[in-house]
């Protein structure tokens, strides 16, 4: 089997004397690619810490609302998809066959599943972030006003789950084909967006969340752009991605129009909180169901 990174100008021919390990340049791109994503929330926290007492803690809790579905669902899907994508890419390069059906199926499955879960998690947060914040952080440790702020900032950050789903799958592909320098460039651009926002004084919690969202979106554009237009045409199932997004937008619009969003100031055991939590779960299930019935892509991804 040819090396998975043979398209990169840094190939295994530059490896160390151990022979089986990549060269230092590969390690450099890998370390940067792994470390830069961690710097974005760190920089945002640094800016938030200077905006007043309690702002850092509030931002940390708000980011946890976003980080939980990101780590437990979206990034997990991308990690689990890596072996399938790597095997498909290896078979493709071994056979020198232009028909890359296995690669296309693997990428489409990972992208559909990650995107659908991102839309479902965003729907749950946007519909009932106050209830979720109260369940996670409101057990006597925090005032109701702080919970309201956490929910508001977390709701803004929920929109960032969508570009991060695209980005997670794109980075998996870039790692497979040995183009991690583009992943580093993508995250460097995202970091620059956050630094500029903080530098011009956009340091309120919701402003930093929007800056992170914009940075992740820019990074996703760069990462997928590095894969090329032809690859995007083959690998991006537009119909499968469109259905959950449309349902997400409809749910958010209807929920806010009807005033059904939860109230963070309500008691955790109150009927309003229970109702809000059911709304969160229902919104997420409706989004997933829309992807299930929109086409076979999600069903095939779940079976694989």
Buried (B, 14 or more C-beta within 10 A) or exposed (E): EBBBBEBBEBBBEEBEEEEEEBBEBBBBBBEBBBEBBEBBBEBBBBBBBEBEEEBBBBBBBBBBBBBBBBEEBBBBBBEEBBEBBBBBBBBBBEEEEEEBEBBBBBBBBBBBBBBBBBBBBBBBBBBBBBBBBBBBBBEEEBEBEBBBBBBBBBBBBBBBBBBBBBBBBBBBBBBBBBBBBBBBBBBBBBBEBBBEBBEEEBBBBBBBBBBBBBBBBBBBBBBBEBBEEEBEEBBBBEEBBBBBBBBBEBBBEEBEEEEBBBBBBBEEEEEBBBBBBEBBBBBBBBBBBBBBEBBEBBBBBBEE
